[in-house]
Amino acid sequence: MLPNGARRPKSLLMAGTQYLCFGEYMLYKGTSSYRINSCDTIEIFYPIRIDLDKLKYAAHITKIINDVTDENQNTYKILQLVLNTLYTISETDKNLILVLSVFKLRLLCYLGFTPRIKECTNCKRTDNIYFFSLYDNGFKCKECGRIDESCIEISEATVNAIKYIVMAPDKKIFSFNLSESSLKELELVVKLYMNDKLEKEYKLEDLF
């Protein structure tokens, strides 16, 4: 979806058609596709463009989004999440693994895969929660978790992080930090949970 001549150096539409550019676009529908008539650029996330690590994570995010959204679909909440995530990557020094893990879990919630976090998915107890079950889509207590082969053992900090990601207001989902050990647990849980629910393995690959 590009306007004619958008890649010409003097084109007024060139900035608006760059990768990761967010803006307001005036489109018109052609026979088989949409064409851009005009655009007002709002944000280009320039710091991402000059940092290969940040660019790698941003590219990974857009790859996932391309897989889970369709043209003409109402995806306002997902767009809001993507913009919030890209802003965090662009404008802060937040740990990129944490940012990606938060993004993935929140996205899964919007796609209808919200994990069960209020109690053990088996016995319903609300204390002694130390496992995440991929099979039962949520937390399990120590006793139930030990007999579930799909369970991943996690710390209390990771339990609280998952609860926060699921329940926090949109603008505050990145407002926390984790120790290195808890971050590794969160990364593993979210990675396996997403691969299971989307039936695809997503790997963070080098750009070059």
C-alpha positions in Angstrom: 0.0 0.0 0.0 2.2 2.9 -1.3 1.2 6.1 -3.1 2.8 6.6 -6.5 6.2 8.2 -6.1 6.4 7.8 -2.3 10.0 6.7 -2.5 11.1 9.8 -4.4 13.5 11.9 -2.3 11.2 15.0 -2.6 8.0 13.2 -2.0 5.8 14.7 0.8 4.6 11.1 1.6 8.0 9.6 2.0 8.3 10.0 5.8 4.8 8.5 6.3 5.6 5.3 4.5 8.7 4.4 6.4 9.0 1.4 8.7 7.4 1.9 12.1 6.0 5.3 11.2 2.7 6.1 13.0 0.5 8.8 11.6 -2.9 9.8 10.3 -3.5 8.7 6.7 -6.1 9.5 4.1 -6.7 6.4 2.0 -8.8 5.7 -1.0 -9.9 2.2 -2.1 -8.8 1.0 -5.5 -9.8 -2.1 -7.4 -7.8 -4.5 -5.3 -6.0 -2.4 -2.7 -5.9 0.8 -0.8 -3.8 3.8 -1.9 -2.4 6.6 0.3 -3.6 10.0 -0.7 -2.0 12.0 2.2 -0.5 11.5 5.6 0.4 13.5 8.7 3.3 11.9 10.6 2.8 11.6 14.4 5.8 9.4 15.5 8.7 7.7 13.7 10.4 6.2 16.8 13.8 7.5 15.6 15.9 6.0 18.6 14.8 2.5 17.4 16.2 3.2 13.9 19.7 3.9 15.2 20.0 1.1 17.7 20.2 -2.5 16.3 19.2 -4.2 19.5 16.0 -2.0 19.8 15.3 -2.5 16.1 15.6 -6.3 16.5 13.0 -6.3 19.2 10.7 -3.9 17.3 10.9 -6.1 14.2 10.0 -9.2 16.2 7.0 -7.4 17.6 5.8 -6.3 14.1 6.2 -9.9 12.8 3.9 -11.2 15.5 1.4 -8.4 14.9 1.3 -9.2 11.2 0.4 -12.8 12.1 -2.4 -12.1 14.5 -4.2 -9.2 12.7 -6.1 -8.9 9.5 -6.9 -6.0 7.2 -10.1 -4.1 8.1 -10.2 -5.6 11.5 -11.0 -3.5 14.6 -7.7 -3.7 16.5 -7.7 -0.5 18.5 -6.5 -2.2 21.8 -3.7 -4.0 19.9 -2.6 -0.8 18.2 -2.5 0.9 21.6 -0.4 -1.9 23.0 2.0 -1.8 20.0 2.4 2.0 20.2 3.0 1.8 24.0 5.5 -0.9 23.5 7.4 0.8 20.8 7.5 4.0 22.8 8.9 2.2 25.8 11.6 0.6 23.6 12.3 3.9 21.9 12.4 6.3 24.8 13.5 4.3 27.8 16.3 2.0 28.8 13.9 -0.7 30.0 15.2 -4.2 29.8 14.2 -5.4 26.3 13.5 -8.9 27.4 11.0 -7.6 30.0 9.4 -5.3 27.5 8.9 -8.1 25.0 7.5 -10.5 27.6 5.0 -8.0 28.8 3.9 -7.2 25.3 3.4 -10.9 24.4 1.4 -11.7 27.5 -0.8 -8.6 27.2 -1.3 -9.4 23.5 -2.4 -12.9 24.3 -5.0 -11.4 26.7 -6.4 -9.3 23.9 -6.5 -12.3 21.6 -8.7 -14.3 24.1 -6.0 -16.2 25.9 -6.1 -14.5 29.3 -4.5 -16.9 31.8 -6.4 -17.8 34.9 -4.6 -16.0 37.7 -7.1 -15.7 40.6 -6.6 -19.2 42.0 -5.2 -22.7 41.4 -6.9 -23.9 38.2 -7.4 -27.3 39.7 -8.2 -27.1 43.4 -9.2 -23.4 43.5 -7.0 -22.5 46.5 -5.6 -19.0 46.4 -2.4 -19.5 48.4 0.8 -21.5 47.8 0.8 -20.7 44.1 4.1 -21.6 42.6 3.4 -23.1 39.2 2.1 -22.0 35.8 0.2 -24.7 33.8 0.3 -24.6 30.0 -2.3 -27.3 29.8 -4.8 -25.5 32.2 -3.9 -22.0 31.1 -3.0 -20.5 34.5 -1.6 -20.9 38.0 -1.5 -24.0 40.1 -0.6 -24.5 43.7 2.4 -26.5 44.8 0.5 -29.8 45.3 -1.4 -29.6 42.0 1.5 -28.3 40.0 3.8 -31.2 40.9 1.4 -33.7 39.2 1.0 -31.6 36.0 3.7 -32.3 33.5 2.9 -29.0 31.6 3.7 -26.9 34.7 6.6 -24.5 35.0 7.7 -23.7 38.6 7.9 -20.0 39.2 8.7 -17.6 42.1 6.3 -15.4 44.0 7.7 -12.4 42.2 7.0 -14.0 38.8 3.4 -14.8 40.0 2.9 -11.2 40.9 4.4 -10.0 37.7 2.0 -12.1 35.6 -0.9 -10.8 37.7 0.2 -7.3 37.1 0.6 -7.6 33.4 -2.9 -9.1 33.0 -4.6 -6.6 35.2 -2.7 -3.3 35.1 -4.0 -0.2 33.2 -2.8 0.1 29.7 -0.4 3.0 30.3 1.2 1.3 33.3 1.9 -2.2 32.1 5.7 -1.6 31.9 5.9 0.2 35.3 7.8 -2.6 37.2 11.1 -4.4 37.2 12.1 -7.9 38.0 15.3 -9.6 39.3 17.3 -11.5 36.7 16.1 -14.9 37.9 12.4 -13.9 37.9 12.8 -12.3 34.5 14.1 -15.6 33.1 11.0 -17.4 34.5 8.6 -14.8 33.0 10.4 -15.0 29.7 10.1 -18.8 29.6 6.4 -18.9 30.7 5.4 -16.3 28.2 7.4 -17.8 25.3 5.9 -21.3 25.8 2.4 -19.9 26.5 2.5 -17.9 23.2 3.9 -20.8 21.2 1.2 -23.1 22.5 -1.7 -20.7 22.0 -0.7 -19.4 18.6 0.6 -22.9 17.5 3.8 -21.4 16.2 7.3 -20.9 17.6 8.4 -17.3 17.6 12.2 -16.9 17.8 14.0 -13.6 18.3 16.4 -13.7 15.4 19.3 -11.5 14.4 18.5 -9.0 11.7 21.7 -9.6 9.8 
